[in-house]
């Protein structure tokens, strides 16, 4: 997010003496990406941010890779996956490579540790982009609270200590974990980082943390820390939300997919027109309801295309996707590199007499390095999907 933001109390200069109302010295933390070369925020704590009292190994997060199989298109219905767990432990990883990890989650429980106490989470390896498919709730972080609702993309930078609470402990989300920063595409910004007129959204569409909780409280608080494929317990003797203030450019934010302003054309535009975010060797695109392809001779449906150097993942959130039969809400399709895909038999003919509008709502992740399937995705794959183009 290319906008400076500040919350709470900060001193007039960096790296200077700063005290609380009781004249206690506060502790400064530089919270930044890419060493000291990327975006960052400066955080001011009541307590020493590195003071842990207990360190444990919780479990391995390594996924099981599906065995070698025929190279073909894939379709899974994620609503058939078992719901359960909390918003962290309930994640079901389906696809991954060294750049990105794609999972779904339908939590039914709050975030509680083995002692039945609330725990906090910190992904020390990946930036996270959560697409809230169903439900609403609150993201509590050490940088402030951010409410979310159905249709939100919620960005959580690596290193942010947080808790996710769904209203009624029920929701559904798509999770994209990235090996590097997830950001707004460079093509939408000027040299100062400001969004340009042709961008499909504006700064005012992005929601920042709304309220900074400052909890200077002693006790036993567990932060579950993900590093690579391991989950560690990092227990501190003070509440991790002891922040009195912060400022900078690295913080959580939310953007609702319904605030995305789609581009359309007289003839069908390519999927990359709908690019919303970018990460290392992948892009995220949003397909939203819109007018399409209004020329009388236009074919108002995607044309066949071959992904010669990318894998295409589609998550179907709402509406009707005219180019596919058998797709349900919550379906995920994988169209891998090397083989073409497009409308199924009869879809092109049917589209010619259909209204030139679409009510589809979908999230696409295009990766520029091959994805691997987990055994979980392999187990729920519909083997008939790859043959659905045959008449």
HUSUL-V596282 format. One record per run of one state. SS is the DSSP state (h for helix, s for strand, l for the rest). FROM is the first residue (numbers start at 1). TO is the last residue. Records with the same first field share a line. If there is no record, write none. Layout:
SS=FROM-TO ; FROM-TO
This chain:
l=1-4 ; 9-18 ; 20-24 ; 26-26 ; 33-39 ; 46-51 ; 61-64 ; 66-73 ; 81-90 ; 97-99 ; 106-111 ; 113-117 ; 119-119 ; 124-126 ; 135-136 ; 142-143 ; 149-151 ; 157-161 ; 170-171 ; 179-182 ; 184-185 ; 190-194 ; 196-202 ; 206-206 ; 209-210 ; 212-217 ; 228-229 ; 239-242 ; 249-252 ; 260-270 ; 280-281 ; 288-289 ; 292-304 ; 307-310 ; 319-330 ; 336-339 ; 342-346 ; 352-356 ; 359-360 ; 368-371 ; 382-384 ; 388-391
s=5-8 ; 19-19 ; 25-25 ; 27-32 ; 40-45 ; 52-60 ; 65-65 ; 74-77 ; 91-96 ; 100-105 ; 112-112 ; 118-118 ; 120-123 ; 127-134 ; 137-141 ; 144-148 ; 152-156 ; 162-166 ; 172-178 ; 183-183 ; 189-189 ; 195-195 ; 207-208 ; 211-211 ; 218-227 ; 230-238 ; 243-248 ; 253-256 ; 275-279 ; 282-287 ; 290-291 ; 305-306 ; 311-318 ; 331-335 ; 340-341 ; 357-358 ; 361-367 ; 372-374 ; 381-381
h=78-80 ; 167-169 ; 186-188 ; 203-205 ; 257-259 ; 271-274 ; 347-351 ; 375-380 ; 385-387
